[in-house]
Amino acid sequence: MKIRFDDLGSTRRARVVALASIALSSVSSACVEPQTESAALDDSSVRAAQGYARNPPRIEEAKLEFLSNEASANARLSLRYAKGEVEALTLALELEGEKIVLRDDGEGGDLEPKDGIYSALIGYDLAAEAERRQRHLDRAAQLEPRVTRFAGRDVVERVAFDPGALDFVLDGEAVSPAQLLELAGALKGSSLTVSSGPGASVAMAATTDPEKTLAIRDLAVTRDTQRTGVWSWDGAKCSFSGDAFGDHGFSRLMEEMSVGAGIAVEDWTADWLRTWSVPQVVNGDDLSAEVSGLSEVWNRFPQLSSDGDPYAFNDVLDMNQPPFQLVAIVNRVDLHEAGSYGGGAGELRYVFQLVDPDSCAPLDMTVIFEYEVPRSGCSQIRSYAQAWYDLDDLALGSQDYLDALAAITEPVTAAGANPQHVAGSALGQLRTNSRILPWPHYAGLQWHMRAFVHNGVALEPAPMRMTPAFGYEYPDIYTSAQAIDDFIDAEAADILAGTYDVDLLHPVSNDPFRAGFVPYGHLSFTHYSPYAAGEVVYFDPYVSASATVPAGSLPGSMNWWGMERGRFWGSQLADPEARHVFSLNTCNGCHARETFDDGGTLYVDHLSYGLSRSVAGAVEEPAFMHMRLRDPVDAGPAIFSRFLTGTDDGCVTASGLVPPLGSETCTASCCPVGDPVHGPDAYQYHYDDLARRGQALEATVTNSCLYALTADAEHVALSLSAGH
């Protein structure tokens, strides 16, 4: 049955109309900054609470003095912030759902005014904290896990989990959670050291299955015909089944956005696709019309009515069978903000890939729905994370699991999920990775990204996060210097601390700075070089040993037109550590050369990706796709990149250190990514982002709001400095 807005059943139609009428009331104020719960929390601070949520002040020391054995107002909390971080004499925040006011004015439990120590009398349930830690220890004891230590997103080492890392420091002595539970009723006069400086946060062992709790690609979920549309190949024919309007369906996600704007879902989707049919200008970047590319997507939709012109885009799309297959559902609670300052609970993401309805082959376009979870405050963040954590106790693919997962996702994706957002939608952005839809500067169909935001009436093209416009990457033809080098060097300290941003305008020139789209490879660029041909390496200064100069080329003259290579940011002239971190945090750095190595030569149109030099048995990874379907789309669960699943399986030494790259250690399961500028002999990087996210999930469900508060500055800097 073909469903249009005016053909809906009475129950569903009534729901859609009701939601539309509610959400439309917010459209008139869509251009006004919404008043969030957190924005009203901290009216005493020199900075708004929302600013603290995304940029929490650093705490150098935190202590609790227990004044009684009672449950309420039983302790004095004292925090010493880093110099200059807090200027007001009072600071409001939330601990375990209760608002407290820290003071440095000698009132309300503060002992000495203006001494730089902020204090408050609070009720603190130390027994509950100890119980959560003990539960973590009990789970870890059954698994004997290892802990991965990260520097940002780079794996540094893996070590055996140390249960003593979860000890409390009571009166200067280490006390285990079990011991503390015995003392919980007699703490009067004791002092608990919560934090003794930056870096004091503990990495907890990941005890859940990431396939259940972090990145769900199991076919029982992604091909659940009760909850999403499913494409299948029977050896001769590609067919569609399932419900595209189910909980996890492409059409349902589009519809939940469209009803808030009072627009039929087929019109909403068509309007979004038509943004490729006309020129766009996004933060100064010109995005040309891509009519031929759009036709490759548009005409794979079945149509309720057609004008017969494949390039007019006036047809009515049938959203019952959209040519998109669910790839994965992704929990990004690791992106949560500082909860004690009213911050949000991170993101929920849905990843879909375009499908050829004739062959069931996956095509080179993914669509990512990125929702900002409408929960704020520390206790709500922990409750939301706990719901994901509890999925680990259920059998993957069981009815209980499927129901529990839908109970988590539906309140986030539903129309009206966040009344404070535009049209009530919790969508943060919708992002596309595509080479079906080409970019005009490419010599062929090459990958690029675009982002879209809900503006109340449509999905509108928007600037990319943390990524400069492509012109800042163009190298100098003689020195290989990139225009971004000066920014990287000037902001090196903030880049390494995670406290920088890529603003809409450049901080020096005031020209457009943030990208309106993200490109990849194939620059039409010819130049004369002052160097010998074999030394011309400035697009990618590390050339693998197999690189050779093309026959017939003239020394000192190279034509780089049509060269495809993984993009990265910064040259050999920029600070190497800051360059890597900055590039990894960009959209195309993370989806290209910082996480995927070029293997092969620079002198062919297409390189092989996913290899560090020539590695026997290594599997080629298509750059720009950290998640992708198999061919045909029902051949098995989605393939995840080594950036997500780990680059160092089988190559961790007895000491836990990841060994350096070399011909003996670089195998299919142990292959770090060489630095794109200086080469693997100088710098190399291991990744395992699902392990990092798993450890973050453990910390979120285990730590009290007080302990989370002391670690938030470090956590939020890492979470919010990345554009992906």
N, C-alpha and C positions, 0 to 999 in steps of 0.2 A: 504494500500500500504506500502510495506517495503522500507524504504529509506536508502540508503548508500551514502557515500560522493560522489561517482561517478555517482549516480543516481539523484542528486539534479536537480531541475528545473533550467533553465538558469539564472533567476534573482537571486535566492538564491545562486546558485553555484558561480556566479560572485562576489556576495558580500562576500561569505566565502573566495574565493581565494584572493580577494583584501585585506581583513582584515588580512589574513594570511601573505601576502607578506609584508604588513606594519609592522605587529607585529614581524615577524621573523627578521627584521633588528635590533631589540633590543636584540635578544637572545644571540648574540655573546658577548655582554657585560653584561650578566646576573649576573656574579659574581662580578661586579663592583657596588659600592654603587651609586644609581641613584642621579643625581643632581636635587634636588627638587627646586621648586619656593622659598620655605622658606629658603633653605640652602644658597641662595644668598642674603637674605634680610639683615642680620645683620653682615656685614663685619667689623663693628667697635667694636664689643663686644669681651670680653675675651672668651666668650662661643659662639659656633655657634648658629645661630637662631633656627635650628632644636632642639638643646638642650633646648633652652628657650621654644620652643613650647610644649615640654613634661615636662619641669621643670622650669616654669616661676619664676622669682625672686619675692619675697614677697614685697608688697608695704605697708608701714606703714602709709603713708599720701599722699593724692592727692588733689590738689586744682586748680581751674581755676580763674584767674583774668581777667575780661572783660575790654579790653582796648579801645573798640569802640563799636558802634552799627552796624557796617558793618558786612557783611556775611563772609568775608574772613579775615584771620589773625586778628581775633577780640579778641583773648584771649591768655594769657600766662598760659600754663600748667606747673605745678610744681609737681614732684613726689619725695618722699623720700623713697628710698628702705631700707629694713632691712640691718643692718650692714653686710658687706661681700658678699652681694648678687650680686652686680655689681661692677666690679673693673675698667673697662675702663671708660674714661671720656666722651664717646659718646655712644649712644645706639639707633639703628634704630628700628622702629616698624611701624605698620599700624593702622591707625584710619579711619574708614569709607572709605576704599579704597585708602587713600592717605598715602604715606610714609612720616614719619616725623623722625627727628633726635633729640633725647633728649641729652642735653649737660650739663656737669658740668665743663666746661672750661672757663666760662665767655663770651662765644660767642653766637650769634644767639638767643638772648632772655634770656640767663642765666645771672643772676644778680651777682653771686659771685662764682668764680672758686673754685673747690674742697671743697665745703661746704657740700657735700652729697646730695644736692638737684638738680635733673636733670630737666631742663626746655626746653621748645620749644614754639615758637609762632605758634598757630594753628587757623584754622577756625572751630568753633564749633556751630552746629545748635541745640541750646537748645530747640527751639520750637518743632523740630521733636521728641526729646526725651520726651518732655512733652505730645505730642500728642499720642505717643505709650503708655505711662503710663495711660493716660486718657482712651484710648480704653480698656486697661486691667481693669481699675476700672469700666467702664460701663458694661463690660461682667460679672465681679464679682458681681456687684449689682443685676443682674438678677438671679444669682444662689445662693447667700448667702453661699459661700463655706467656708470650714474650711481649715486651713493650717496645714500640718503635719510637725512637727519639727523632724529632724533626727540627730543622732550622727553617722556619717558615713552612713551605711545602716540600722541601727537600729532605729525603731520608738521610739521617746521619749514622744511626746504628740501631741494632735490635739487641735488647738485653733481656735476661730473665726477669720476670716480674718480681719485685721485692715487696712482700706484704708490709714490711716495716715502713714503706713510703706512706702508708695511710695512718700511721700513728699520729696521735695528737701530741702537742707540746704543752704539758700542764705543769706549771711551776718550774719550767725549765727542763723537765724530764719527759722522755718519750713514753707515752702510754698507749697501749693498743686499744682498739675499739672495744674488745671484750673486757679488758680491765676497766675502761672508763665506764662501761655500763654498770659495773659493780659499785662505782663511786658516785653515780649520777645523783643520788639523794643527799650527798654530803660534800658539796662543792664550795660552800661558803668560805670565803677567804682565799680561794685559789685563783690563779691567773692563767688564762689560756692565750697562748700566742697563736694568732690566726695567720699572720703573715709577717715575714721579716725582710721584705724587699722584693723588687721585681725578679721574676724567674723562679719564685718560690712555689708556684703552682705545680701539682704533681700529675704526671702522665699516668692515667689509669689503663690497665689492660683491657682491651676490647674483648668482651665475652659473648657478644651476640653474633649471629650469622648475618653478614652484610646483605646477603641475598634476600633476607627476610625483613630487615630493619632499615636499610640504607638505600639500596638501588635494586629495585625489584624487577626482574626480567623473566621470571619463571613463566612458562607458557600457560600454566593454570591461571595466571593473573592477566597476562597480556593478550591471551586468546580466550578469555572468559566470555562466552557468547551471551551471558546474561547481563554483562556490564560494559561491553565494548564491541565495536565492529571488528570482524575477523575476515581476512583474506586467506584463501586456501588454494593449493595447487594439487590436482588429482593425477597429474602426469599428462593430461591432455587439455585441461581447461582450468582457468582461474575463476573462482567464484567467491561471492561475498555471503557472509552469514552473521548472525549476532545482532546486537543493538547498538548502533552508533550514538543513540541517545541514552545509553546506560551510564552508570556512575562514572566509568572511565572512558567514555566514548568521545571521539573528536567532536562530533556534532553537539553533544551535550555541553561540552566545555564552551564551545562557541555560543550556544544558545543562552547559557547562564550569563554571559556577558551582554548578549544582544537584548534580552528582555529588560535589563536595566536601562537601556536607551530607548526602549519601546520600538524596536526594529525586529522584523522577522529574521530568523537565523540565516536563511538563504541569502537575504539581502545584505546582512551584516558580513557574511563570509565573502560574498561577491565584491562588496565595497573594499574589503581588505585586499583581496587579490588585485583589484583594479589599480591599487597604488603603484603597481609595476607597469601599468599601461600609459602613464603620463609622467613627465619629468617631475622630480621632487628636489627640493633644496632643504637639507638638514644641517643646521649649524654651519652654513657656508659651503658644505659639500654638495656638488651637483650629482644627482642620481638620475640618469637618463631613463627614458621609457624603454622597457624591455618587452616589446610586444611578442616577438617570436618565442622568447623564453616563457612568458606568461601563458601562451597558448599550450605549451607542453604540460602545464599544470591544470589550467582551466578545462581543457577538453578531455581530461581523464575523469572528471566528474560526470556521472549520469545527469541528464537534464530534464526538468519537468516541461520546459518549452524551449525551443531553439529557433534562432533566426537564420540558421544555416551558414553563417559567416564565422569561421573559427577564430577570426582576429577582431571581431567587433565587441565581444564580451558583454553581450546584452541578454544572454540566455538566463533562464531561471535554474539554478543548481538544485539538484536533488540531494539533500543532506542525509538521506537515509543510507546512502552507500558512498560516503566520501572516500577518495583514493588514498587514505592514510591508515597506517597500521601502528598500533601502540607498540613502542619499543621498550619503554621502562617507566616506572613511577619512582621518583627520586626524593628522598627525605633529606632536606638541607637545613636541619635544625642547627647544624654547625655554624650557620650564618646568623645565628641569633645575636641581637644587640645586648647592651648592658641592661639586664633585667631590673636591677635595683633602681635604675634611673628611668624606668618605664619603657625600656626597649622591647622590640618585637621578637617573635619566636622563630625567625629565620624564614625559609622558603619551602614550598612544596612545588615540585616540578613534574610535568608530564612531557615525555618525549615521543613524538610521532615521526614516521618516515613515509615519504611519498611512495606509492606502489603503482606499478604498471598493471592495470586491470586485465590486460590481455595475457601477460606471461607470469604474473605474480612476482616479478623481479623487483627488488628494492631499487629505487631511483635516488639520485644524488640531491636530495632535499630533505632536511629535517625541520620540524616545527616544535619549538619548546615553549610550553606555557609555564611561566614562572610566577607563582602566587606568593604574596607576602602574607604569611600566616597571621590571621587576625586575633592574635593573643598577645598581651603585653604584660610586663611585670615578671619578676623572677619566679614566683610560685606558679604562675600560669605557663611560663616557658617550661618549667620542670614537669608540670602535669602533662603538657603536650608531648614532650620528649618521652615521658614514661609510657604513653600510649603506644608509641613506635617500639619502644624497648620491649613491651609486653608481647609484641607479635612474635618474639623469639620463642616463646613458650608454646606456640601453636604450630601444628604441622603445616608446612608451606603448601598452599593449594587446597587445604581442607576448607569445608564450608565455614567453619568457625574463623579461620584465617581470613577468608575472602570478606566475610561480614565485618570483621574487626577493622580490616584495612579500609573498607568503604566508610565505616563510621568515623575514621580519621580524616579521610580526604573530602567527603561530601560537604561538611561545614565550611571548608576552605574555598571550594570551587563554586559553591552555590551563589545564585544571584542574591544580592543583599548581604553577603557574608561580612562585609565591612562597610557599614553605612557612612563612615567618615571618608571613604575613598570615593572617587568619581563614579557616579551611577551605582554605588554600592558594591562594586566588584573589588575583590581582593587581588586582582591581577596586578603584579608589579610591572611586568613587561612580557610581551610575546616576542620570541627571537627566532629567526630563520637562518639556517646554514644551507647554502644552495650553490650548485653550479649548473642546475637546470636554468636558473635565471641569471644570465651573464652580466658581467660588469663591463662597461664600454672600453675601458683601458686594457682589457685582456685580449690576447691574441687567441681567442677561443673561449670555450665554456669553462671557467675556472671558479673555484670556491669564493664565496663572499658571504658576509653576515649582514643582516639588517635587524633593527629592533623596532618594536611598536608599543605604544602605550594607549590605554583606554582614555579618550578625551571627553567621554560623555555621550558622544554620538557616533564614534567610529574608532577603529584602530589606526592610530596616526604614527607615521614614521618618526623615530626619535633618535637622538645621539646614543652612541654605544658607551658602555661604562669603562672607565679607566684606560681608554685607548685613544691615542692621538690620531689626527687625520693622517692619511697615508703619505702626504707630502713631507712630513717630518722624518720619514724613514729613508727617503731618497738619498743615496750616497753621493759624496763628492767624487767626480770621475778620476781625480788624481790621488786623493788621500784616503778615500773610502769613509770619511767622516760623515755621520748622519746629523741632520739638523736637531735631532732629539738629544744629542750628546751633551749639549750645554745644560739642558734642563736636568738630565740625569745627574750630572756632576753637581749642579747647584742644589739639588734636592736630595743628594745621596743619603744624608743622615735621616731625613724623614722617610725616604723610600725604605731604608733598612728597618726603620721603626714601625712602618706601616701607617704613618700619619700624614701621608701626602694625598693629593688628589690630582686628577687630570680634569681641570676645569673647562667650561665651555670656551673661555677665552684664554689665550696664552698670557702668563703673568707678566711678561716683559713687553712683548709687541702688541698685546691686546687684540691680536688677530684670532680668528676661529682656531681652536686648539683640539677640542674633543671631536672624534670621528663621527661623521654622519652615517657611515657604513664601515665595514672592515673587509679589506681585500686580501687576496692571497695569490702570490706568484704571477708569472707571465707578464712582466713589464716590457713594453715595447721601447727598448732603450739601446741605442747604438752609440759607441764612443771610441775615441782614440785613447790608447793608454801609453804612458811613458815607460812602462815596464815591458819586459819580455813576456810573450804570450803565456808561457807556462807559469808566470808569477802573478797573473791578473786574477785575484781571488777576492776582490773587495765586496762582491755581493754576499759571499759566504767565505770569509777569510780562511776557514778550515776546509781544505779540499782533501777528500779521501785519497789514499795511496793509489787507488785505481784510476784516478782522474788523468786523462791524457788530452793533449792538444789535438784538435781535429786536423785531419790531413788537409794540406793545402792552405792552412791559415798563415798569415804573415806575422812575424814577430812584432809585438808592440801594437797590434791592431786586432781587436776582438769584437764580434757582433753578438750582443747579448739578447737580441730580440727573440722572444719566444722561450726564454729560459724559465722554467718553472722551478721554484725552490721554496722551501718552507720559510715563512717570514719570521723575523726577529727584530728586536729594537736595540739600537746602540751599536757603536763600532768599537774597534780595539782602542780607540782614544778615550772612551768613557771609563769611569770607575767599573772594574769588572764585576764586583759583587752586586753593586747597585744596578748595573746594567741587566744582570740576570734576573734579579728580583722584579725590576720594573717590567722587563719583557715578559716574564712569566705571568705577571698580573694583567697583561693586556689580553684582549679576546683572541687576536690572531697569533700572539706569541704562545699562549697556552695551547691553542689548537694547531700550532704549526711547529716551528723549529726548536722551541725551548723544550718540547716534550716528545717530538718525533725527529729522529735523525735522518738526514739525507744519506742514502746509500746509492752508489753508482757514480756517475760523472756529472759535472756541471754542464756538459756540452751536448745534452740531449733534451728534447722537448719535455719529456716526462721522466722524473726520477722515481726510484723506489723509496718508499718511506718505511720507517720503523726499524731501520738497521743502523747499527754503529759499525762502520766499515763493512767488511764482508763477513757475515756471521752464518756459519753452517747451521741449518735447521731453524733459523729465525723466521717468524711469520711476518709477511709484509703487512703493515698497518696503513690504511689510507689516512693521510693527514686530514685534519679539520673535523674528524668524526671520533669522538670519544665513546660513542655508542652507535651501533649500526645493526641493521637486520641482516640475516643470512639470505642466500639466494637458492631457492625461492623463499618467500618470507615466512613460511611455516616449517623450514628445515631445522629449526632449533631455536633456543633462546638467543637473544641479541649478543653480539660480540662487544666486549668492553676493551678499551685501550689499556696498554701497560701502565700508563699514567695513573689509571684508576686501580688496577689490580696488582701492580708491583712490577718493578724492573729487576728485582734482585732475588727471585726464587732460586734456591740452590747455590747461591754464591755468598752467603753470610758465613764469615769465618767463626772459629771457636770463640773468639773474643767478642763477637757480635758486630764487629766492624764490617762495613761493605767494602770489599777489596777494590783496588783501582782497575781501570780498564786495561786489558792487554789481550794478546792473542790466546793466552792460556785460560783466562777467566771469562772472556766475552763469549757466552754461549746463548742458545735460544732462550734459556730461562734466566740468564744472568748477563744483562747488557745495559749498562747505564747510558745515558744520553750525553754525548760529548758537547761541550760548549760550542755554539755556532760561530763565535768570533775567534776564540783562542784555541779551539780544538780540544779533544779529550785528554791529550797529554798534559794540558794545563789545568783544565777544570772539567768535571763530569758530574752528572746529577742522577741520583736514584729517586724514584717516586713510588708512592703507594697511597693514593689519596683516600681510598676507602678505609684503609687502616687509620689514617689521621681522623677521618670523620667518625669512625667507630669509637676511637678513644675520646673524642669530643662528646659523643652521645653518653658514654659512661660517666664522664665528669658532670654532665648536665643533670642526669638523674640521681647522682650520688651526692653532690655537694649541696650544702645548705646555701641559702641566699647570701649569708655572710661570707662563706668561703668563696662563692662565685664572685662576690663583689671585689674581693682582693685580686682575683685573676682576670677580671673583665677587661682591664686596659690592654693587657697582652692579647687576650682572645679576640676582642673586637677589632684591634688593629690588623690582625691576620685575616679575619673574616671579611672585613669591608674594604681591604686594599686590593682585592681581586675583582676583575670585571666579569667573572664567570662563576 
